[in-house]
Amino acid sequence: MSDTEDPTKKYPSPEDYKTNPMLETILARMNEGLDEMRAGFASVNQRLDKVEAEIQELKTELKTGFRKVDRRLNAMDVKLADNATRLDALEDNAA
């Protein structure tokens, strides 16, 4: 029977295990990774803020452009209505 199978053999106490340095190393690495993630998220947030500002600027430009197009279409509508009236008058005179 080997020593590991001997039921009467005492197990070492928890103090005999030196796990603290390993746990501290793991925690330090986790903290480093967390710091890197935070820096990455900060960078992404800055880029998103920039994209959102550009989108807002584009929205404003589009609204202005659509207003201009709408005014031009309204002016064309008035001119077309006037031309239709004039054409009708010409056709009436020709008949």
MOPAC internal coordinates of N, CA, C and O (Angstrom, degrees):
PM7 1SCF
backbone

  N    0.0000 0     0.00 0     0.00 0    0    0    0
  C    1.4324 1     0.00 0     0.00 0    1    0    0
  C    1.5323 1   108.15 1     0.00 0    2    1    0
  O    1.2310 1   121.15 1   -46.38 1    3    2    1
  N    1.3290 1   115.40 1   133.62 1    3    2    1
  C    1.4632 1   118.43 1  -178.38 1    5    3    2
  C    1.5228 1   109.65 1   -84.32 1    6    5    3
  O    1.2310 1   121.77 1   -10.51 1    7    6    5
  N    1.3323 1   114.22 1   169.49 1    7    6    5
  C    1.4709 1   119.03 1  -178.65 1    9    7    6
  C    1.5282 1   112.11 1   -63.67 1   10    9    7
  O    1.2310 1   120.42 1   147.70 1   11   10    9
  N    1.3332 1   116.80 1   -32.30 1   11   10    9
  C    1.4660 1   119.07 1  -177.41 1   13   11   10
  C    1.5210 1   111.91 1   -73.29 1   14   13   11
  O    1.2310 1   120.36 1   160.22 1   15   14   13
  N    1.3165 1   116.92 1   -19.78 1   15   14   13
  C    1.4553 1   120.40 1  -179.61 1   17   15   14
  C    1.5274 1   112.68 1   -95.51 1   18   17   15
  O    1.2310 1   120.41 1   175.37 1   19   18   17
  N    1.3037 1   116.83 1    -4.63 1   19   18   17
  C    1.4566 1   121.48 1  -178.03 1   21   19   18
  C    1.5252 1   109.49 1   -76.35 1   22   21   19
  O    1.2310 1   119.24 1   -68.76 1   23   22   21
  N    1.3532 1   119.05 1   111.24 1   23   22   21
  C    1.4609 1   121.53 1  -177.25 1   25   23   22
  C    1.5228 1   112.91 1   -69.18 1   26   25   23
  O    1.2310 1   119.90 1   163.97 1   27   26   25
  N    1.2802 1   117.80 1   -16.03 1   27   26   25
  C    1.4713 1   119.58 1  -178.30 1   29   27   26
  C    1.5279 1   111.63 1   -89.90 1   30   29   27
  O    1.2310 1   120.92 1   170.07 1   31   30   29
  N    1.3175 1   115.84 1    -9.93 1   31   30   29
  C    1.4679 1   119.19 1  -178.69 1   33   31   30
  C    1.5248 1   109.54 1   -71.26 1   34   33   31
  O    1.2310 1   120.98 1   -45.66 1   35   34   33
  N    1.3093 1   115.73 1   134.34 1   35   34   33
  C    1.4630 1   120.14 1   179.79 1   37   35   34
  C    1.5224 1   109.66 1   -78.13 1   38   37   35
  O    1.2310 1   122.33 1   -37.27 1   39   38   37
  N    1.3037 1   113.14 1   142.73 1   39   38   37
  C    1.4716 1   119.23 1   176.15 1   41   39   38
  C    1.5228 1   108.47 1   -85.06 1   42   41   39
  O    1.2310 1   120.64 1   -29.53 1   43   42   41
  N    1.3207 1   116.39 1   150.47 1   43   42   41
  C    1.4731 1   117.87 1   177.87 1   45   43   42
  C    1.5340 1   110.07 1   -66.36 1   46   45   43
  O    1.2310 1   121.12 1   -27.70 1   47   46   45
  N    1.2873 1   115.47 1   152.30 1   47   46   45
  C    1.4661 1   119.41 1   179.60 1   49   47   46
  C    1.5381 1   108.54 1   -77.03 1   50   49   47
  O    1.2310 1   120.16 1   -20.89 1   51   50   49
  N    1.3128 1   117.30 1   159.11 1   51   50   49
  C    1.4610 1   120.34 1   179.32 1   53   51   50
  C    1.5256 1   112.58 1   -57.54 1   54   53   51
  O    1.2310 1   120.11 1   150.62 1   55   54   53
  N    1.3115 1   117.39 1   -29.38 1   55   54   53
  C    1.4586 1   120.68 1   179.02 1   57   55   54
  C    1.5286 1   111.71 1   -66.01 1   58   57   55
  O    1.2310 1   120.52 1   157.64 1   59   58   57
  N    1.3412 1   116.61 1   -22.36 1   59   58   57
  C    1.4619 1   120.23 1   179.41 1   61   59   58
  C    1.5298 1   111.88 1   -71.69 1   62   61   59
  O    1.2310 1   120.61 1   159.80 1   63   62   61
  N    1.2978 1   116.44 1   -20.20 1   63   62   61
  C    1.4684 1   119.94 1   179.90 1   65   63   62
  C    1.5233 1   109.07 1   -90.80 1   66   65   63
  O    1.2310 1   121.04 1   -47.33 1   67   66   65
  N    1.2847 1   115.62 1   132.67 1   67   66   65
  C    1.4686 1   120.97 1  -179.17 1   69   67   66
  C    1.5333 1   108.33 1  -102.82 1   70   69   67
  O    1.2310 1   120.22 1  -105.44 1   71   70   69
  N    1.3274 1   117.19 1    74.56 1   71   70   69
  C    1.4642 1   121.43 1  -177.62 1   73   71   70
  C    1.5212 1   112.18 1   -93.36 1   74   73   71
  O    1.2310 1   120.28 1   163.42 1   75   74   73
  N    1.3278 1   117.07 1   -16.58 1   75   74   73
  C    1.4541 1   119.62 1  -177.29 1   77   75   74
  C    1.5227 1   113.52 1   -56.50 1   78   77   75
  O    1.2310 1   118.89 1   131.27 1   79   78   77
  N    1.3216 1   119.71 1   -48.73 1   79   78   77
  C    1.4677 1   118.52 1   179.76 1   81   79   78
  C    1.5328 1   112.23 1   -59.90 1   82   81   79
  O    1.2310 1   120.32 1   141.57 1   83   82   81
  N    1.3154 1   117.00 1   -38.43 1   83   82   81
  C    1.4614 1   119.80 1   179.48 1   85   83   82
  C    1.5279 1   110.26 1   -66.84 1   86   85   83
  O    1.2310 1   120.31 1   136.07 1   87   86   85
  N    1.3165 1   117.02 1   -43.93 1   87   86   85
  C    1.4614 1   120.61 1   178.69 1   89   87   86
  C    1.5244 1   110.96 1   -63.39 1   90   89   87
  O    1.2310 1   120.43 1   139.26 1   91   90   89
  N    1.3185 1   116.79 1   -40.74 1   91   90   89
  C    1.4643 1   120.12 1   178.14 1   93   91   90
  C    1.5238 1   110.84 1   -63.96 1   94   93   91
  O    1.2310 1   120.01 1   141.48 1   95   94   93
  N    1.3089 1   117.59 1   -38.52 1   95   94   93
  C    1.4616 1   121.50 1   177.62 1   97   95   94
  C    1.5212 1   110.44 1   -64.88 1   98   97   95
  O    1.2310 1   120.72 1   136.19 1   99   98   97
  N    1.3104 1   116.22 1   -43.81 1   99   98   97
  C    1.4706 1   120.22 1   179.16 1  101   99   98
  C    1.5209 1   109.90 1   -63.15 1  102  101   99
  O    1.2310 1   120.15 1   134.50 1  103  102  101
  N    1.3190 1   117.32 1   -45.50 1  103  102  101
  C    1.4621 1   120.86 1   179.15 1  105  103  102
  C    1.5266 1   111.44 1   -63.04 1  106  105  103
  O    1.2310 1   120.16 1   140.30 1  107  106  105
  N    1.3197 1   117.30 1   -39.70 1  107  106  105
  C    1.4689 1   120.56 1   178.64 1  109  107  106
  C    1.5208 1   110.24 1   -62.84 1  110  109  107
  O    1.2310 1   120.42 1   136.22 1  111  110  109
  N    1.3255 1   116.80 1   -43.78 1  111  110  109
  C    1.4718 1   120.21 1   178.62 1  113  111  110
  C    1.5288 1   110.97 1   -65.41 1  114  113  111
  O    1.2310 1   120.69 1   140.77 1  115  114  113
  N    1.3080 1   116.29 1   -39.23 1  115  114  113
  C    1.4725 1   119.32 1   177.72 1  117  115  114
  C    1.5280 1   110.33 1   -63.25 1  118  117  115
  O    1.2310 1   120.61 1   138.29 1  119  118  117
  N    1.3361 1   116.44 1   -41.71 1  119  118  117
  C    1.4636 1   120.41 1   178.84 1  121  119  118
  C    1.5285 1   110.92 1   -64.61 1  122  121  119
  O    1.2310 1   120.30 1   141.05 1  123  122  121
  N    1.3276 1   117.04 1   -38.95 1  123  122  121
  C    1.4658 1   120.31 1   177.04 1  125  123  122
  C    1.5271 1   109.71 1   -61.97 1  126  125  123
  O    1.2310 1   120.94 1   134.94 1  127  126  125
  N    1.3154 1   115.81 1   -45.06 1  127  126  125
  C    1.4617 1   119.85 1   178.81 1  129  127  126
  C    1.5207 1   111.22 1   -62.88 1  130  129  127
  O    1.2310 1   120.54 1   140.46 1  131  130  129
  N    1.3157 1   116.58 1   -39.54 1  131  130  129
  C    1.4584 1   121.29 1   178.71 1  133  131  130
  C    1.5283 1   110.58 1   -64.60 1  134  133  131
  O    1.2310 1   120.65 1   138.18 1  135  134  133
  N    1.3266 1   116.36 1   -41.82 1  135  134  133
  C    1.4737 1   119.96 1   177.39 1  137  135  134
  C    1.5233 1   110.82 1   -62.40 1  138  137  135
  O    1.2310 1   120.28 1   138.80 1  139  138  137
  N    1.3295 1   117.06 1   -41.20 1  139  138  137
  C    1.4632 1   120.85 1   177.89 1  141  139  138
  C    1.5268 1   110.55 1   -63.90 1  142  141  139
  O    1.2310 1   120.66 1   138.92 1  143  142  141
  N    1.3304 1   116.35 1   -41.08 1  143  142  141
  C    1.4646 1   120.12 1   178.54 1  145  143  142
  C    1.5235 1   110.52 1   -63.55 1  146  145  143
  O    1.2310 1   120.40 1   136.97 1  147  146  145
  N    1.3186 1   116.84 1   -43.03 1  147  146  145
  C    1.4680 1   120.11 1   179.40 1  149  147  146
  C    1.5229 1   110.72 1   -61.59 1  150  149  147
  O    1.2310 1   120.57 1   137.08 1  151  150  149
  N    1.3281 1   116.52 1   -42.92 1  151  150  149
  C    1.4648 1   120.33 1   178.45 1  153  151  150
  C    1.5261 1   110.30 1   -63.41 1  154  153  151
  O    1.2310 1   120.74 1   139.23 1  155  154  153
  N    1.3160 1   116.19 1   -40.77 1  155  154  153
  C    1.4606 1   120.27 1   178.04 1  157  155  154
  C    1.5182 1   111.76 1   -64.02 1  158  157  155
  O    1.2310 1   120.36 1   137.14 1  159  158  157
  N    1.3187 1   116.91 1   -42.86 1  159  158  157
  C    1.4626 1   120.49 1   178.44 1  161  159  158
  C    1.5254 1   110.89 1   -65.08 1  162  161  159
  O    1.2310 1   120.33 1   142.09 1  163  162  161
  N    1.3215 1   116.98 1   -37.91 1  163  162  161
  C    1.4656 1   119.95 1   178.24 1  165  163  162
  C    1.5244 1   109.83 1   -62.76 1  166  165  163
  O    1.2310 1   120.70 1   138.37 1  167  166  165
  N    1.3169 1   116.26 1   -41.63 1  167  166  165
  C    1.4650 1   120.64 1   178.22 1  169  167  166
  C    1.5226 1   110.96 1   -63.60 1  170  169  167
  O    1.2310 1   120.71 1   135.87 1  171  170  169
  N    1.3150 1   116.25 1   -44.13 1  171  170  169
  C    1.4701 1   120.55 1   179.08 1  173  171  170
  C    1.5278 1   110.03 1   -63.78 1  174  173  171
  O    1.2310 1   120.32 1   138.40 1  175  174  173
  N    1.3177 1   116.99 1   -41.60 1  175  174  173
  C    1.4707 1   120.30 1   179.17 1  177  175  174
  C    1.5272 1   111.34 1   -62.39 1  178  177  175
  O    1.2310 1   120.18 1   140.45 1  179  178  177
  N    1.3320 1   117.27 1   -39.55 1  179  178  177
  C    1.4639 1   120.28 1   177.30 1  181  179  178
  C    1.5223 1   110.56 1   -62.70 1  182  181  179
  O    1.2310 1   121.00 1   136.13 1  183  182  181
  N    1.3206 1   115.69 1   -43.87 1  183  182  181
  C    1.4618 1   119.52 1   179.91 1  185  183  182
  C    1.5281 1   110.72 1   -65.20 1  186  185  183
  O    1.2310 1   120.03 1   139.36 1  187  186  185
  N    1.3217 1   117.54 1   -40.64 1  187  186  185
  C    1.4620 1   120.90 1   178.14 1  189  187  186
  C    1.5257 1   111.27 1   -63.90 1  190  189  187
  O    1.2310 1   120.52 1   139.88 1  191  190  189
  N    1.3251 1   116.61 1   -40.12 1  191  190  189
  C    1.4623 1   119.69 1   177.33 1  193  191  190
  C    1.5292 1   110.47 1   -60.73 1  194  193  191
  O    1.2310 1   120.72 1   138.62 1  195  194  193
  N    1.3225 1   116.23 1   -41.38 1  195  194  193
  C    1.4653 1   120.82 1   178.92 1  197  195  194
  C    1.5351 1   110.24 1   -64.64 1  198  197  195
  O    1.2310 1   120.43 1   135.94 1  199  198  197
  N    1.3235 1   116.79 1   -44.06 1  199  198  197
  C    1.4697 1   120.71 1   179.60 1  201  199  198
  C    1.5327 1   109.98 1   -63.62 1  202  201  199
  O    1.2310 1   120.00 1   137.27 1  203  202  201
  N    1.3142 1   117.60 1   -42.73 1  203  202  201
  C    1.4621 1   120.94 1   179.27 1  205  203  202
  C    1.5262 1   110.85 1   -62.39 1  206  205  203
  O    1.2310 1   120.08 1   140.80 1  207  206  205
  N    1.3346 1   117.46 1   -39.20 1  207  206  205
  C    1.4664 1   120.62 1   178.61 1  209  207  206
  C    1.5280 1   109.94 1   -65.45 1  210  209  207
  O    1.2310 1   120.66 1   138.56 1  211  210  209
  N    1.3250 1   116.35 1   -41.44 1  211  210  209
  C    1.4649 1   120.08 1   179.01 1  213  211  210
  C    1.5313 1   110.84 1   -65.78 1  214  213  211
  O    1.2310 1   120.29 1   140.47 1  215  214  213
  N    1.3189 1   117.05 1   -39.53 1  215  214  213
  C    1.4693 1   120.79 1   177.80 1  217  215  214
  C    1.5259 1   109.89 1   -62.81 1  218  217  215
  O    1.2310 1   120.48 1   137.30 1  219  218  217
  N    1.3250 1   116.69 1   -42.70 1  219  218  217
  C    1.4666 1   120.46 1   179.35 1  221  219  218
  C    1.5273 1   110.16 1   -62.52 1  222  221  219
  O    1.2310 1   120.60 1   139.03 1  223  222  221
  N    1.3256 1   116.46 1   -40.97 1  223  222  221
  C    1.4649 1   120.70 1   178.27 1  225  223  222
  C    1.5283 1   110.67 1   -63.71 1  226  225  223
  O    1.2310 1   120.54 1   137.56 1  227  226  225
  N    1.3281 1   116.57 1   -42.44 1  227  226  225
  C    1.4656 1   120.42 1   178.08 1  229  227  226
  C    1.5268 1   111.21 1   -63.86 1  230  229  227
  O    1.2310 1   120.17 1   140.32 1  231  230  229
  N    1.3225 1   117.28 1   -39.68 1  231  230  229
  C    1.4706 1   120.52 1   177.78 1  233  231  230
  C    1.5279 1   110.51 1   -59.10 1  234  233  231
  O    1.2310 1   121.19 1   135.25 1  235  234  233
  N    1.3253 1   115.34 1   -44.75 1  235  234  233
  C    1.4598 1   120.06 1  -179.94 1  237  235  234
  C    1.5215 1   110.52 1   -62.53 1  238  237  235
  O    1.2310 1   120.73 1   135.17 1  239  238  237
  N    1.3420 1   116.20 1   -44.83 1  239  238  237
  C    1.4594 1   120.01 1   179.08 1  241  239  238
  C    1.5268 1   111.52 1   -63.27 1  242  241  239
  O    1.2310 1   120.46 1   139.68 1  243  242  241
  N    1.3236 1   116.73 1   -40.32 1  243  242  241
  C    1.4596 1   120.16 1   178.83 1  245  243  242
  C    1.5300 1   111.74 1   -64.50 1  246  245  243
  O    1.2310 1   120.67 1   137.01 1  247  246  245
  N    1.3186 1   116.32 1   -42.99 1  247  246  245
  C    1.4654 1   119.42 1   178.46 1  249  247  246
  C    1.5233 1   110.33 1   -60.03 1  250  249  247
  O    1.2310 1   120.66 1   135.75 1  251  250  249
  N    1.3243 1   116.35 1   -44.25 1  251  250  249
  C    1.4662 1   120.35 1   178.79 1  253  251  250
  C    1.5209 1   110.48 1   -62.13 1  254  253  251
  O    1.2310 1   120.74 1   135.28 1  255  254  253
  N    1.3273 1   116.18 1   -44.72 1  255  254  253
  C    1.4647 1   120.68 1   179.15 1  257  255  254
  C    1.5146 1   112.09 1   -63.02 1  258  257  255
  O    1.2310 1   120.07 1   138.19 1  259  258  257
  N    1.3085 1   117.47 1   -41.81 1  259  258  257
  C    1.4681 1   120.65 1   179.25 1  261  259  258
  C    1.5269 1   111.38 1   -65.96 1  262  261  259
  O    1.2310 1   120.56 1   143.69 1  263  262  261
  N    1.3313 1   116.53 1   -36.31 1  263  262  261
  C    1.4671 1   119.15 1   176.89 1  265  263  262
  C    1.5287 1   110.33 1   -62.97 1  266  265  263
  O    1.2310 1   120.63 1   138.17 1  267  266  265
  N    1.3456 1   116.41 1   -41.83 1  267  266  265
  C    1.4710 1   120.41 1   178.69 1  269  267  266
  C    1.5247 1   111.00 1   -62.93 1  270  269  267
  O    1.2310 1   120.83 1   135.49 1  271  270  269
  N    1.3319 1   116.01 1   -44.51 1  271  270  269
  C    1.4707 1   120.47 1   179.12 1  273  271  270
  C    1.5209 1   109.94 1   -63.15 1  274  273  271
  O    1.2310 1   120.19 1   138.52 1  275  274  273
  N    1.3056 1   117.24 1   -41.48 1  275  274  273
  C    1.4670 1   121.36 1   179.57 1  277  275  274
  C    1.5300 1   110.81 1   -61.66 1  278  277  275
  O    1.2310 1   120.41 1   136.87 1  279  278  277
  N    1.3375 1   116.83 1   -43.13 1  279  278  277
  C    1.4694 1   119.81 1   178.26 1  281  279  278
  C    1.5256 1   110.73 1   -63.53 1  282  281  279
  O    1.2310 1   120.54 1   138.60 1  283  282  281
  N    1.3351 1   116.56 1   -41.40 1  283  282  281
  C    1.4725 1   119.48 1   179.16 1  285  283  282
  C    1.5252 1   111.16 1   -64.79 1  286  285  283
  O    1.2310 1   120.62 1   138.53 1  287  286  285
  N    1.3181 1   116.43 1   -41.47 1  287  286  285
  C    1.4661 1   119.15 1   178.20 1  289  287  286
  C    1.5284 1   111.25 1   -64.24 1  290  289  287
  O    1.2310 1   120.53 1   140.76 1  291  290  289
  N    1.3247 1   116.59 1   -39.24 1  291  290  289
  C    1.4668 1   119.88 1   177.60 1  293  291  290
  C    1.5275 1   110.40 1   -63.22 1  294  293  291
  O    1.2310 1   120.40 1   137.87 1  295  294  293
  N    1.3353 1   116.84 1   -42.13 1  295  294  293
  C    1.4690 1   120.47 1   178.38 1  297  295  294
  C    1.5267 1   110.22 1   -63.37 1  298  297  295
  O    1.2310 1   120.57 1   138.70 1  299  298  297
  N    1.3426 1   116.52 1   -41.30 1  299  298  297
  C    1.4687 1   120.14 1   178.77 1  301  299  298
  C    1.5291 1   110.42 1   -65.42 1  302  301  299
  O    1.2310 1   120.43 1   143.12 1  303  302  301
  N    1.3122 1   116.79 1   -36.88 1  303  302  301
  C    1.4592 1   120.80 1   179.07 1  305  303  302
  C    1.5273 1   110.77 1   -62.66 1  306  305  303
  O    1.2310 1   121.01 1   137.61 1  307  306  305
  N    1.3361 1   115.68 1   -42.39 1  307  306  305
  C    1.4655 1   120.48 1   177.95 1  309  307  306
  C    1.5249 1   110.19 1   -63.12 1  310  309  307
  O    1.2310 1   120.70 1   135.54 1  311  310  309
  N    1.3424 1   116.27 1   -44.46 1  311  310  309
  C    1.4664 1   120.23 1  -179.88 1  313  311  310
  C    1.5278 1   111.09 1   -64.76 1  314  313  311
  O    1.2310 1   120.52 1   139.06 1  315  314  313
  N    1.3433 1   116.62 1   -40.94 1  315  314  313
  C    1.4675 1   119.24 1   178.49 1  317  315  314
  C    1.5269 1   111.14 1   -64.31 1  318  317  315
  O    1.2310 1   120.33 1   139.03 1  319  318  317
  N    1.3062 1   116.97 1   -40.97 1  319  318  317
  C    1.4691 1   120.06 1   178.30 1  321  319  318
  C    1.5262 1   109.89 1   -63.50 1  322  321  319
  O    1.2310 1   120.40 1   138.80 1  323  322  321
  N    1.3388 1   116.84 1   -41.20 1  323  322  321
  C    1.4656 1   120.92 1   178.37 1  325  323  322
  C    1.5302 1   110.45 1   -64.54 1  326  325  323
  O    1.2310 1   120.44 1   136.32 1  327  326  325
  N    1.3197 1   116.77 1   -43.68 1  327  326  325
  C    1.4684 1   120.54 1   178.57 1  329  327  326
  C    1.5267 1   111.41 1   -63.84 1  330  329  327
  O    1.2310 1   120.22 1   142.16 1  331  330  329
  N    1.3202 1   117.18 1   -37.84 1  331  330  329
  C    1.4623 1   120.51 1   178.70 1  333  331  330
  C    1.5283 1   109.80 1   -64.36 1  334  333  331
  O    1.2310 1   120.64 1   138.52 1  335  334  333
  N    1.3124 1   116.37 1   -41.48 1  335  334  333
  C    1.4664 1   120.78 1   178.31 1  337  335  334
  C    1.5289 1   110.15 1   -63.58 1  338  337  335
  O    1.2310 1   120.65 1   135.37 1  339  338  337
  N    1.3129 1   116.36 1   -44.63 1  339  338  337
  C    1.4618 1   120.43 1   179.68 1  341  339  338
  C    1.5267 1   111.20 1   -64.87 1  342  341  339
  O    1.2310 1   120.11 1   140.13 1  343  342  341
  N    1.3207 1   117.40 1   -39.87 1  343  342  341
  C    1.4674 1   121.64 1   179.21 1  345  343  342
  C    1.5285 1   110.16 1   -64.73 1  346  345  343
  O    1.2310 1   121.09 1   137.27 1  347  346  345
  N    1.3288 1   115.52 1   -42.73 1  347  346  345
  C    1.4692 1   118.97 1   177.39 1  349  347  346
  C    1.5304 1   110.36 1   -60.33 1  350  349  347
  O    1.2310 1   120.73 1   138.48 1  351  350  349
  N    1.3241 1   116.22 1   -41.52 1  351  350  349
  C    1.4800 1   120.06 1   179.94 1  353  351  350
  C    1.5261 1   110.66 1   -64.68 1  354  353  351
  O    1.2310 1   120.25 1   139.17 1  355  354  353
  N    1.3117 1   117.12 1   -40.83 1  355  354  353
  C    1.4519 1   121.64 1   178.97 1  357  355  354
  C    1.5350 1   110.60 1   -65.17 1  358  357  355
  O    1.2310 1   120.62 1   138.49 1  359  358  357
  N    1.3231 1   116.43 1   -41.51 1  359  358  357
  C    1.4683 1   119.88 1   179.70 1  361  359  358
  C    1.5387 1   110.26 1   -66.28 1  362  361  359
  O    1.2310 1   120.71 1   142.17 1  363  362  361
  N    1.3320 1   116.25 1   -37.83 1  363  362  361
  C    1.4585 1   120.26 1   178.85 1  365  363  362
  C    1.5404 1   110.18 1   -65.63 1  366  365  363
  O    1.2310 1   120.18 1   140.99 1  367  366  365
  N    1.3256 1   117.26 1   -39.01 1  367  366  365
  C    1.4623 1   121.31 1   179.68 1  369  367  366
  C    1.5150 1   111.82 1   -70.98 1  370  369  367
  O    1.2310 1   120.47 1   148.31 1  371  370  369
  N    1.3228 1   116.71 1   -31.69 1  371  370  369
  C    1.4561 1   121.24 1  -178.49 1  373  371  370
  C    1.5256 1   110.92 1   -75.75 1  374  373  371
  O    1.2310 1   120.23 1   155.41 1  375  374  373
  N    1.2888 1   117.16 1   -24.59 1  375  374  373
  C    1.4619 1   120.37 1  -175.89 1  377  375  374
  C    1.4722 1   114.33 1   -82.27 1  378  377  375
  O    1.2310 1   120.10 1   180.00 1  379  378  377

